[in-house]
Amino acid sequence: MHLKRKDESGRHYRTSCPPVHPCLSAPVRVQLFSMDIVKTEDLVFEYIRRDEEGNPTDVTTALDHVDIDVRQGEFVGILGHNGSGKSTFAKHLNAILYPTEGTVYVGGMNTRDDDKLWDVRSCAGMVFQNPDNQIIGQVVEEDVGFGPENLGVPTKEIWERVEESLRAVGMLEYRKKSPNKLSGGQKQRVSIAGVLAMHPKCIVLDEPTAMLDPSGRREVVRAIRGLNDVEKMTVILITHYMDEVVHADRIFVMDKGKVVMQGTPREVFADVPTLEKLRLDVPGPTRIAWELKKKGLPLPDGILTAEELVKEIEKCR
């Protein structure tokens, strides 16, 4: 199983500013966090187009002085429409891309340090949009064991990691199955298990549900929440589905390469007008509550779930 893949710089790997919008401080859940597992300082990244002779012809600034910190144990959502820079940001956390300016620290390591490349990628595991691009094994358990094997993990421990990782995403009963026989949501959960088996400190998911149907999306989101709630894994979820991050600890909203809003889900989603200007929607219950409030119903801002909405409407009777 000693297969290899290449990132955009040709290295082999396994995958495995303007003012910020003001938000009040009212955390959704109480949880203690320790050190920063991810930190970016004044991060700038430019895509440079060149002519046949190698001369620059056009420069696009994808990330424009981005400062984001993620503490160990947090569930952080990165939101933004297409072209906002969120996926470019994600690729910096696994050292697939390097900053044009500024610094990215993962587990306290500077991603520019070539001597720390494998340590960075071991610290921050990456899951992409299309699970078919990450699954290489003919059997589920072989695919999940691919990463630990390439890390030189002893055989006995590999199988222990395979079992614990598949159990964590609810796919243990499919360990002997062919990935080709699985649904899209199940394949994506196998991809997540493959990253977990390498024991990263943080898992970065770049729009992991973008290619899935609603059922597959629910499967994957449930698995992601379980990793954070039960396994205490640090999770960074890049998405444009607002409902996927209602249970996050914090949200960063990006637009044109900048962080333009940040706060808890309740704080961010309470500001419907600003999100609309950014061409973003809000979770369904939040939208309904907003419309009812405009009609005169005295509902609080930042309702996130259907249960909250029903409870607040009953108070108005």
C-alpha positions as a Markdown table, in Angstrom:
| # | Residue | x | y | z |
|---|---|---|---|---|
| 1 | Met | 0.0 | 0.0 | 0.0 |
| 2 | His | 3.0 | 2.3 | -0.3 |
| 3 | Leu | 1.3 | 4.7 | -2.7 |
| 4 | Lys | 2.1 | 8.4 | -2.8 |
| 5 | Arg | 0.3 | 11.6 | -3.8 |
| 6 | Lys | 1.5 | 15.0 | -4.7 |
| 7 | Asp | 0.4 | 18.4 | -3.6 |
| 8 | Glu | 0.6 | 21.6 | -5.7 |
| 9 | Ser | 4.3 | 22.1 | -4.8 |
| 10 | Gly | 5.2 | 18.6 | -6.0 |
| 11 | Arg | 5.8 | 17.1 | -2.6 |
| 12 | His | 4.3 | 13.7 | -1.7 |
| 13 | Tyr | 1.8 | 13.6 | 1.1 |
| 14 | Arg | -1.2 | 11.9 | 2.5 |
| 15 | Thr | -4.1 | 13.9 | 3.4 |
| 16 | Ser | -3.4 | 12.6 | 5.8 |
| 17 | Cys | -7.1 | 44.2 | 7.2 |
| 18 | Pro | -10.4 | 46.2 | 7.3 |
| 19 | Pro | -12.1 | 46.2 | 10.7 |
| 20 | Val | -13.8 | 43.0 | 11.8 |
| 21 | His | -17.6 | 43.2 | 12.2 |
| 22 | Pro | -18.4 | 43.9 | 15.9 |
| 23 | Cys | -20.1 | 41.1 | 17.8 |
| 24 | Leu | -21.2 | 40.8 | 21.4 |
| 25 | Ser | -19.6 | 38.1 | 23.5 |
| 26 | Ala | -22.1 | 35.3 | 24.4 |
| 27 | Pro | -20.7 | 31.8 | 23.9 |
| 28 | Val | -23.0 | 29.0 | 22.8 |
| 29 | Arg | -21.5 | 26.4 | 25.1 |
| 30 | Val | -19.1 | 26.4 | 27.9 |
| 31 | Gln | -15.8 | 24.6 | 27.2 |
| 32 | Leu | -12.2 | 25.2 | 28.2 |
| 33 | Phe | -9.6 | 25.6 | 25.5 |
| 34 | Ser | -5.8 | 25.6 | 25.9 |
| 35 | Met | -3.1 | 26.7 | 23.4 |
| 36 | Asp | -3.6 | 27.8 | 19.8 |
| 37 | Ile | -3.4 | 24.8 | 17.5 |
| 38 | Val | -3.7 | 27.1 | 14.4 |
| 39 | Lys | -2.7 | 30.7 | 14.2 |
| 40 | Thr | -2.3 | 33.0 | 11.2 |
| 41 | Glu | -0.6 | 36.4 | 11.4 |
| 42 | Asp | -1.2 | 39.0 | 8.7 |
| 43 | Leu | -1.6 | 36.1 | 6.1 |
| 44 | Val | -1.5 | 37.2 | 2.5 |
| 45 | Phe | -1.6 | 34.9 | -0.5 |
| 46 | Glu | -1.5 | 35.9 | -4.2 |
| 47 | Tyr | -2.1 | 33.8 | -7.3 |
| 48 | Ile | 0.2 | 35.0 | -10.0 |
| 49 | Arg | -0.4 | 34.3 | -13.6 |
| 50 | Arg | 2.6 | 34.3 | -16.0 |
| 51 | Asp | 3.1 | 34.4 | -19.7 |
| 52 | Glu | 5.0 | 31.8 | -21.7 |
| 53 | Glu | 8.3 | 33.5 | -20.8 |
| 54 | Gly | 7.5 | 33.4 | -17.1 |
| 55 | Asn | 6.7 | 37.1 | -16.7 |
| 56 | Pro | 3.9 | 38.0 | -14.3 |
| 57 | Thr | 0.7 | 39.1 | -16.2 |
| 58 | Asp | -1.9 | 39.2 | -13.5 |
| 59 | Val | -2.0 | 39.0 | -9.7 |
| 60 | Thr | -5.1 | 38.0 | -7.7 |
| 61 | Thr | -5.0 | 38.5 | -3.9 |
| 62 | Ala | -6.8 | 35.5 | -2.5 |
| 63 | Leu | -6.0 | 36.2 | 1.1 |
| 64 | Asp | -5.7 | 39.7 | 2.3 |
| 65 | His | -4.1 | 40.1 | 5.8 |
| 66 | Val | -6.0 | 37.3 | 7.5 |
| 67 | Asp | -5.6 | 36.8 | 11.3 |
| 68 | Ile | -7.4 | 33.7 | 12.6 |
| 69 | Asp | -6.6 | 31.6 | 15.7 |
| 70 | Val | -8.1 | 28.3 | 16.6 |
| 71 | Arg | -7.6 | 26.9 | 20.1 |
| 72 | Gln | -7.1 | 23.2 | 20.9 |
| 73 | Gly | -10.5 | 21.4 | 21.3 |
| 74 | Glu | -12.5 | 24.1 | 19.4 |
| 75 | Phe | -15.0 | 23.6 | 16.6 |
| 76 | Val | -14.5 | 26.5 | 14.3 |
| 77 | Gly | -16.5 | 27.2 | 11.1 |
| 78 | Ile | -15.1 | 29.2 | 8.2 |
| 79 | Leu | -17.9 | 30.6 | 6.0 |
| 80 | Gly | -18.0 | 32.5 | 2.7 |
| 81 | His | -19.3 | 32.4 | -0.8 |
| 82 | Asn | -17.3 | 31.0 | -3.7 |
| 83 | Gly | -14.2 | 32.9 | -4.2 |
| 84 | Ser | -14.1 | 34.3 | -0.7 |
| 85 | Gly | -10.7 | 32.7 | 0.0 |
| 86 | Lys | -11.8 | 30.1 | 2.5 |
| 87 | Ser | -10.5 | 27.0 | 0.6 |
| 88 | Thr | -7.2 | 28.9 | -0.1 |
| 89 | Phe | -7.0 | 29.5 | 3.6 |
| 90 | Ala | -7.6 | 25.8 | 4.3 |
| 91 | Lys | -4.7 | 24.7 | 2.1 |
| 92 | His | -2.3 | 26.9 | 4.1 |
| 93 | Leu | -3.1 | 24.9 | 7.2 |
| 94 | Asn | -1.7 | 21.7 | 5.7 |
| 95 | Ala | 1.3 | 23.4 | 4.0 |
| 96 | Ile | -0.2 | 22.7 | 0.5 |
| 97 | Leu | 0.2 | 26.5 | -0.1 |
| 98 | Tyr | 2.7 | 28.8 | 1.5 |
| 99 | Pro | 2.1 | 32.5 | 2.4 |
| 100 | Thr | 3.1 | 35.3 | 0.0 |
| 101 | Glu | 3.3 | 37.4 | 3.2 |
| 102 | Gly | 2.7 | 36.8 | 6.8 |
| 103 | Thr | 3.0 | 33.6 | 8.9 |
| 104 | Val | 1.0 | 30.4 | 9.5 |
| 105 | Tyr | 1.6 | 28.4 | 12.7 |
| 106 | Val | 0.2 | 24.9 | 13.1 |
| 107 | Gly | 0.9 | 23.2 | 16.4 |
| 108 | Gly | 3.4 | 26.0 | 17.1 |
| 109 | Met | 5.3 | 25.2 | 13.9 |
| 110 | Asn | 5.9 | 27.7 | 11.1 |
| 111 | Thr | 4.6 | 26.1 | 7.9 |
| 112 | Arg | 7.4 | 27.7 | 5.9 |
| 113 | Asp | 9.9 | 25.5 | 7.8 |
| 114 | Asp | 10.7 | 22.6 | 5.3 |
| 115 | Asp | 12.2 | 20.6 | 8.1 |
| 116 | Lys | 8.8 | 20.6 | 9.8 |
| 117 | Leu | 6.7 | 19.8 | 6.7 |
| 118 | Trp | 5.7 | 16.2 | 7.8 |
| 119 | Asp | 5.2 | 17.3 | 11.4 |
| 120 | Val | 2.8 | 20.1 | 10.2 |
| 121 | Arg | 0.8 | 17.6 | 8.0 |
| 122 | Ser | 0.7 | 15.1 | 10.9 |
| 123 | Cys | -0.6 | 17.8 | 13.1 |
| 124 | Ala | -3.4 | 19.1 | 10.8 |
| 125 | Gly | -5.1 | 16.3 | 8.8 |
| 126 | Met | -7.0 | 17.4 | 5.7 |
| 127 | Val | -10.3 | 16.2 | 4.1 |
| 128 | Phe | -11.3 | 17.5 | 0.7 |
| 129 | Gln | -14.6 | 17.9 | -1.2 |
| 130 | Asn | -14.4 | 14.7 | -3.3 |
| 131 | Pro | -13.9 | 11.5 | -1.3 |
| 132 | Asp | -13.0 | 9.6 | -4.4 |
| 133 | Asn | -9.8 | 11.7 | -4.6 |
| 134 | Gln | -8.7 | 10.5 | -1.2 |
| 135 | Ile | -9.7 | 6.8 | -1.2 |
| 136 | Ile | -7.1 | 4.5 | -2.7 |
| 137 | Gly | -7.7 | 1.1 | -1.0 |
| 138 | Gln | -9.8 | -1.7 | -2.4 |
| 139 | Val | -11.2 | -2.4 | 1.0 |
| 140 | Val | -12.3 | 0.2 | 3.6 |
| 141 | Glu | -9.9 | -1.0 | 6.4 |
| 142 | Glu | -6.9 | -1.0 | 4.0 |
| 143 | Asp | -7.6 | 2.5 | 3.0 |
| 144 | Val | -7.9 | 3.7 | 6.5 |
| 145 | Gly | -4.6 | 2.0 | 7.4 |
| 146 | Phe | -2.8 | 3.5 | 4.5 |
| 147 | Gly | -1.7 | 6.7 | 6.4 |
| 148 | Pro | -0.4 | 5.0 | 9.6 |
| 149 | Glu | 1.5 | 2.4 | 7.5 |
| 150 | Asn | 3.3 | 5.1 | 5.6 |
| 151 | Leu | 4.2 | 6.8 | 8.9 |
| 152 | Gly | 5.9 | 3.6 | 10.0 |
| 153 | Val | 3.4 | 2.6 | 12.7 |
| 154 | Pro | 3.7 | -1.0 | 13.8 |
| 155 | Thr | 1.2 | -3.4 | 12.3 |
| 156 | Lys | -0.7 | -4.2 | 15.5 |
| 157 | Glu | -1.1 | -0.5 | 16.2 |
| 158 | Ile | -2.3 | 0.2 | 12.7 |
| 159 | Trp | -5.2 | -2.2 | 13.1 |
| 160 | Glu | -6.0 | -0.7 | 16.5 |
| 161 | Arg | -6.1 | 2.8 | 14.9 |
| 162 | Val | -8.2 | 1.5 | 12.0 |
| 163 | Glu | -10.8 | 0.1 | 14.4 |
| 164 | Glu | -10.9 | 3.2 | 16.6 |
| 165 | Ser | -11.1 | 5.6 | 13.6 |
| 166 | Leu | -13.9 | 3.7 | 11.8 |
| 167 | Arg | -15.8 | 3.4 | 15.1 |
| 168 | Ala | -15.5 | 7.2 | 15.6 |
| 169 | Val | -17.2 | 7.9 | 12.3 |
| 170 | Gly | -19.8 | 5.1 | 12.6 |
| 171 | Met | -18.3 | 3.0 | 9.8 |
| 172 | Leu | -16.8 | 0.0 | 11.7 |
| 173 | Glu | -19.4 | -2.4 | 10.2 |
| 174 | Tyr | -18.2 | -1.6 | 6.7 |
| 175 | Arg | -14.5 | -2.3 | 7.3 |
| 176 | Lys | -14.5 | -5.3 | 4.9 |
| 177 | Lys | -16.5 | -3.6 | 2.2 |
| 178 | Ser | -15.3 | -2.1 | -1.0 |
| 179 | Pro | -15.4 | 1.7 | -1.0 |
| 180 | Asn | -16.9 | 1.5 | -4.5 |
| 181 | Lys | -20.1 | 0.0 | -2.9 |
| 182 | Leu | -20.5 | 2.9 | -0.5 |
| 183 | Ser | -22.7 | 6.0 | -0.8 |
| 184 | Gly | -21.1 | 9.4 | -1.0 |
| 185 | Gly | -21.7 | 10.2 | 2.6 |
| 186 | Gln | -20.2 | 6.8 | 3.7 |
| 187 | Lys | -17.1 | 7.4 | 1.4 |
| 188 | Gln | -16.5 | 10.8 | 3.0 |
| 189 | Arg | -16.7 | 9.3 | 6.5 |
| 190 | Val | -14.1 | 6.7 | 5.4 |
| 191 | Ser | -11.9 | 9.6 | 4.2 |
| 192 | Ile | -12.3 | 11.3 | 7.6 |
| 193 | Ala | -11.4 | 8.0 | 9.3 |
| 194 | Gly | -8.3 | 7.7 | 7.1 |
| 195 | Val | -7.1 | 11.1 | 8.5 |
| 196 | Leu | -8.1 | 10.2 | 12.1 |
| 197 | Ala | -6.0 | 7.1 | 11.9 |
| 198 | Met | -2.9 | 9.2 | 11.6 |
| 199 | His | -3.8 | 10.8 | 15.0 |
| 200 | Pro | -3.7 | 14.5 | 14.0 |
| 201 | Lys | -4.3 | 17.2 | 16.7 |
| 202 | Cys | -6.6 | 19.0 | 14.3 |
| 203 | Ile | -8.7 | 18.0 | 11.3 |
| 204 | Val | -9.4 | 20.5 | 8.5 |
| 205 | Leu | -12.5 | 19.8 | 6.3 |
| 206 | Asp | -12.6 | 21.8 | 3.1 |
| 207 | Glu | -16.3 | 21.7 | 2.0 |
| 208 | Pro | -16.6 | 18.0 | 2.8 |
| 209 | Thr | -20.4 | 17.9 | 2.0 |
| 210 | Ala | -20.3 | 20.0 | -1.2 |
| 211 | Met | -20.8 | 16.9 | -3.4 |
| 212 | Leu | -23.3 | 15.1 | -1.2 |
| 213 | Asp | -27.1 | 14.8 | -1.2 |
| 214 | Pro | -28.9 | 15.9 | 2.0 |
| 215 | Ser | -28.8 | 12.4 | 3.5 |
| 216 | Gly | -25.0 | 12.2 | 3.0 |
| 217 | Arg | -24.6 | 15.7 | 4.3 |
| 218 | Arg | -26.4 | 14.8 | 7.6 |
| 219 | Glu | -24.2 | 11.7 | 8.0 |
| 220 | Val | -21.0 | 13.6 | 7.6 |
| 221 | Val | -22.0 | 16.5 | 9.8 |
| 222 | Arg | -23.1 | 14.1 | 12.5 |
| 223 | Ala | -19.7 | 12.4 | 12.3 |
| 224 | Ile | -17.9 | 15.8 | 12.5 |
| 225 | Arg | -19.8 | 16.9 | 15.5 |
| 226 | Gly | -19.1 | 13.6 | 17.2 |
| 227 | Leu | -15.4 | 14.0 | 16.6 |
| 228 | Asn | -15.5 | 17.3 | 18.5 |
| 229 | Asp | -18.0 | 16.5 | 21.2 |
| 230 | Val | -16.9 | 13.0 | 22.0 |
| 231 | Glu | -13.3 | 12.6 | 20.8 |
| 232 | Lys | -12.4 | 16.2 | 21.7 |
| 233 | Met | -10.8 | 16.7 | 18.3 |
| 234 | Thr | -10.1 | 20.2 | 17.1 |
| 235 | Val | -12.3 | 20.7 | 14.0 |
| 236 | Ile | -12.0 | 23.5 | 11.4 |
| 237 | Leu | -14.9 | 23.2 | 9.0 |
| 238 | Ile | -14.9 | 25.2 | 5.7 |
| 239 | Thr | -18.4 | 25.3 | 4.3 |
| 240 | His | -21.1 | 27.5 | 2.6 |
| 241 | Tyr | -23.9 | 25.6 | 4.3 |
| 242 | Met | -24.9 | 27.7 | 7.3 |
| 243 | Asp | -26.7 | 25.0 | 9.1 |
| 244 | Glu | -23.5 | 22.9 | 9.4 |
| 245 | Val | -21.9 | 25.3 | 11.8 |
| 246 | Val | -24.8 | 26.2 | 14.2 |
| 247 | His | -23.1 | 24.0 | 16.9 |
| 248 | Ala | -19.6 | 25.5 | 16.3 |
| 249 | Asp | -17.8 | 27.4 | 19.1 |
| 250 | Arg | -16.9 | 30.2 | 16.8 |
| 251 | Ile | -17.4 | 31.3 | 13.2 |
| 252 | Phe | -15.2 | 33.4 | 10.9 |
| 253 | Val | -16.9 | 34.8 | 7.8 |
| 254 | Met | -14.7 | 35.6 | 4.8 |
| 255 | Asp | -15.3 | 37.9 | 1.8 |
| 256 | Lys | -12.8 | 38.9 | -0.9 |
| 257 | Gly | -10.0 | 37.3 | 1.0 |
| 258 | Lys | -10.7 | 39.1 | 4.3 |
| 259 | Val | -12.3 | 38.2 | 7.6 |
| 260 | Val | -15.3 | 40.4 | 7.8 |
| 261 | Met | -17.3 | 38.9 | 10.7 |
| 262 | Gln | -16.5 | 36.7 | 13.6 |
| 263 | Gly | -18.2 | 35.5 | 16.8 |
| 264 | Thr | -20.3 | 32.6 | 18.0 |
| 265 | Pro | -23.0 | 31.3 | 15.7 |
| 266 | Arg | -25.7 | 33.1 | 17.6 |
| 267 | Glu | -23.8 | 36.4 | 17.3 |
| 268 | Val | -23.0 | 36.1 | 13.6 |
| 269 | Phe | -26.4 | 34.7 | 12.4 |
| 270 | Ala | -28.2 | 37.4 | 14.4 |
| 271 | Asp | -26.9 | 40.0 | 11.9 |
| 272 | Val | -29.1 | 38.9 | 8.9 |
| 273 | Pro | -28.7 | 42.2 | 7.0 |
| 274 | Thr | -24.9 | 42.0 | 6.9 |
| 275 | Leu | -24.9 | 38.4 | 5.9 |
| 276 | Glu | -27.3 | 39.2 | 3.0 |
| 277 | Lys | -25.0 | 42.0 | 1.8 |
| 278 | Leu | -22.3 | 39.3 | 1.8 |
| 279 | Arg | -24.6 | 37.1 | -0.4 |
| 280 | Leu | -24.9 | 34.5 | 2.4 |
| 281 | Asp | -28.0 | 33.0 | 3.9 |
| 282 | Val | -28.8 | 32.0 | 7.5 |
| 283 | Pro | -30.1 | 28.7 | 8.9 |
| 284 | Gly | -33.8 | 28.1 | 8.2 |
| 285 | Pro | -35.1 | 28.7 | 11.7 |
| 286 | Thr | -33.0 | 31.9 | 11.9 |
| 287 | Arg | -34.6 | 33.1 | 8.7 |
| 288 | Ile | -38.1 | 32.3 | 9.8 |
| 289 | Ala | -37.6 | 34.0 | 13.2 |
| 290 | Trp | -36.2 | 37.1 | 11.4 |
| 291 | Glu | -39.2 | 37.3 | 9.1 |
| 292 | Leu | -41.7 | 36.9 | 12.0 |
| 293 | Lys | -39.8 | 39.5 | 13.9 |
| 294 | Lys | -40.2 | 42.0 | 11.0 |
| 295 | Lys | -44.0 | 41.3 | 11.2 |
| 296 | Gly | -44.0 | 42.3 | 14.8 |
| 297 | Leu | -43.5 | 39.1 | 16.8 |
| 298 | Pro | -41.2 | 39.9 | 19.7 |
| 299 | Leu | -38.6 | 37.2 | 19.1 |
| 300 | Pro | -34.9 | 37.4 | 20.2 |
| 301 | Asp | -32.1 | 37.7 | 17.7 |
| 302 | Gly | -29.9 | 34.7 | 16.8 |
| 303 | Ile | -32.4 | 31.8 | 17.0 |
| 304 | Leu | -30.5 | 28.8 | 15.6 |
| 305 | Thr | -32.7 | 25.7 | 15.8 |
| 306 | Ala | -36.3 | 24.7 | 15.2 |
| 307 | Glu | -36.6 | 23.7 | 18.9 |
| 308 | Glu | -35.5 | 27.2 | 19.9 |
| 309 | Leu | -37.9 | 28.8 | 17.4 |
| 310 | Val | -40.9 | 26.8 | 18.7 |
| 311 | Lys | -40.0 | 27.6 | 22.3 |
| 312 | Glu | -39.8 | 31.3 | 21.7 |
| 313 | Ile | -43.0 | 31.4 | 19.7 |
| 314 | Glu | -44.9 | 29.7 | 22.5 |
| 315 | Lys | -43.6 | 32.4 | 24.9 |
| 316 | Cys | -45.4 | 35.0 | 22.7 |
| 317 | Arg | -48.8 | 33.5 | 23.1 |
